[in-house]
């Protein structure tokens, strides 16, 4: 199972939000590229980037910061936030050098377009499933739909999707661990044959151990994104990578 340190970008800085609330922001670094190098040197094999401003605006905003990060490290990065048309995808995948683009809002609003993008960029498009009480949240988590996250994912079974990144918003940034219901949802998604990456709530090494245990039983659980915990020191990237790789 792969460990992906998260770098959330807002105003060119590395920040973390609580439950996706833009009013509950903590700034951890004003040099995201240095942060990226730090996680790479700690053993991460891939980084997870989020353009928070882009998610809110509906188009890429922190392009310069993202480009600087990509150029500063050798490991690949995935990016979500504001990627809602082909132009934005081409900018990030072909010009900036992002390896994998995460689409959330438009997968819900334009599922046929999402299918087209997976064919245009095979193995480079990930589905971002951000759920609140099991229902898909969009537009930087500002809106909650009436669509079940699992029902949305079922529409895309069989496509060449790089991953499904499943986030329980209630857990994100709260440092309370990964709950049973979230794990069950992820296993349900993995059972559909979709490669799943866990996001939200990873707080201690016990969470990494539990996810690794589940990944041994369900190989489609391919990764875990770690955010606030590595910035506040309750988990080190080195330890997380060691546990997940064993």
Residue pairs with C-beta under 8 A, 6 or more apart in sequence:
1 211
1 212
1 215
1 221
1 222
1 223
1 224
1 244
1 245
2 45
2 46
2 197
2 222
2 223
2 224
2 244
3 44
3 45
3 208
3 223
3 224
3 226
3 237
3 240
3 241
3 244
4 44
4 46
4 47
4 48
4 78
4 197
4 223
4 224
4 225
4 226
5 39
5 42
5 44
5 47
5 48
5 225
5 226
5 227
5 230
5 237
6 47
6 48
6 49
6 50
6 199
6 225
6 226
6 227
7 14
7 32
7 35
7 36
7 39
7 47
7 48
7 49
7 50
7 69
8 14
8 15
8 16
8 17
8 49
8 50
8 52
8 227
9 15
9 32
9 49
9 50
9 51
9 52
9 53
9 62
9 65
9 66
9 81
10 22
10 25
10 52
10 53
10 62
11 53
11 62
12 30
12 32
12 62
12 64
12 65
13 27
13 29
13 30
13 32
14 27
14 28
14 29
14 30
14 31
14 32
14 35
15 25
15 26
15 27
15 28
15 52
16 25
16 26
16 28
16 173
16 227
16 228
16 231
17 24
17 25
17 26
17 52
17 172
17 173
18 24
18 172
18 173
18 174
19 141
19 169
19 170
19 172
19 173
19 174
20 130
20 137
20 140
20 141
20 169
20 172
20 173
22 52
22 56
22 140
24 173
26 228
26 231
28 35
28 231
29 35
32 65
32 68
32 69
33 65
33 68
33 69
33 71
33 72
33 73
34 72
36 47
36 69
36 72
36 73
36 77
37 72
37 73
39 47
39 230
39 237
40 47
40 73
40 74
40 75
42 236
42 237
42 238
42 241
43 237
43 238
43 241
43 242
44 75
44 237
44 241
45 75
45 241
46 75
46 76
46 77
46 78
46 99
46 223
47 69
47 73
47 75
47 76
47 77
47 78
48 77
48 78
48 80
48 165
48 199
48 225
49 66
49 69
49 77
49 78
49 79
49 80
49 81
49 98
50 79
50 80
50 81
51 60
51 61
51 62
51 66
51 79
51 80
51 81
51 82
52 62
52 81
52 140
53 61
53 62
53 81
53 82
54 60
54 61
54 62
54 81
54 82
54 83
55 80
55 81
55 82
55 139
55 140
55 141
56 82
56 139
56 140
56 142
57 82
58 82
58 84
58 105
58 139
59 82
59 84
59 88
60 66
60 81
60 82
60 83
60 88
60 91
60 92
61 82
63 91
63 96
66 77
66 79
66 92
66 96
66 98
67 96
67 97
69 77
70 77
70 96
70 97
70 98
71 97
76 99
76 100
77 98
77 99
77 100
78 98
78 99
78 100
78 101
78 102
78 126
78 162
78 163
78 165
79 92
79 98
79 100
79 101
79 102
80 101
80 102
80 103
80 104
80 126
80 128
80 165
81 102
81 140
82 88
83 89
83 92
83 101
83 102
83 103
83 106
84 103
84 105
84 106
85 106
86 117
86 120
89 101
89 117
89 121
89 125
92 98
92 101
93 99
93 101
93 121
93 124
99 124
100 124
100 125
100 126
100 162
100 163
101 121
101 124
101 125
101 126
102 125
102 126
102 127
102 128
102 165
103 114
103 117
103 125
103 126
103 127
103 128
104 127
104 128
104 129
104 130
104 136
104 138
105 138
105 139
106 113
106 114
107 114
107 127
107 128
107 152
107 156
108 136
108 138
108 145
108 147
108 152
109 138
111 152
111 155
111 156
114 125
114 127
114 156
115 156
115 159
117 125
118 125
118 156
118 159
118 160
118 161
119 159
119 160
122 160
123 160
123 162
124 162
125 161
125 162
126 161
126 162
126 163
126 164
126 165
126 197
127 153
127 156
127 161
127 163
127 164
127 165
127 194
128 165
128 167
129 136
129 149
129 152
129 153
129 164
129 165
129 166
129 167
129 189
130 136
130 137
130 138
130 141
130 149
130 167
130 169
131 137
131 149
131 166
131 167
131 168
131 169
131 185
132 141
132 144
132 168
132 169
132 170
133 144
133 170
134 148
134 149
134 150
134 185
135 144
135 145
135 146
135 147
135 148
135 149
136 144
136 145
136 147
136 148
136 149
136 152
137 143
137 144
137 145
137 169
138 144
138 145
141 169
149 166
149 185
150 185
150 188
150 189
153 164
153 189
153 192
153 194
154 192
156 194
157 192
157 193
157 194
158 193
161 194
161 195
162 195
163 194
163 195
163 196
163 197
163 222
163 223
164 189
164 194
164 195
164 196
164 197
165 196
165 197
165 199
165 225
166 182
166 185
166 186
166 189
166 196
166 197
166 198
166 199
167 199
167 200
168 179
168 181
168 182
168 185
168 200
168 201
169 200
170 200
171 177
171 178
171 179
171 182
171 200
171 201
172 199
172 200
172 201
172 227
173 200
173 227
173 228
174 201
175 203
175 228
175 229
175 232
175 234
176 201
176 203
177 201
177 202
177 203
177 204
177 206
177 207
178 198
178 200
178 201
178 202
178 203
178 207
178 210
178 211
179 201
182 198
182 200
182 201
183 198
183 210
183 211
183 214
186 196
186 198
186 214
186 221
187 214
187 218
187 221
189 196
190 196
190 218
190 220
190 221
191 218
191 220
193 220
194 220
195 220
195 222
196 220
196 221
196 222
196 223
197 222
197 223
197 224
197 225
198 211
198 221
198 223
198 224
198 225
199 224
199 225
199 227
200 225
201 207
202 208
202 211
202 224
202 225
202 226
202 227
202 229
202 235
203 229
203 234
203 235
204 229
204 234
204 235
205 235
205 239
205 240
205 243
207 224
208 224
208 226
208 235
208 239
208 240
208 243
208 244
209 243
211 221
211 224
211 244
212 243
212 244
212 246
214 221
215 221
215 222
215 244
224 240
224 244
226 235
226 237
226 240
229 235
230 236
230 237
230 240
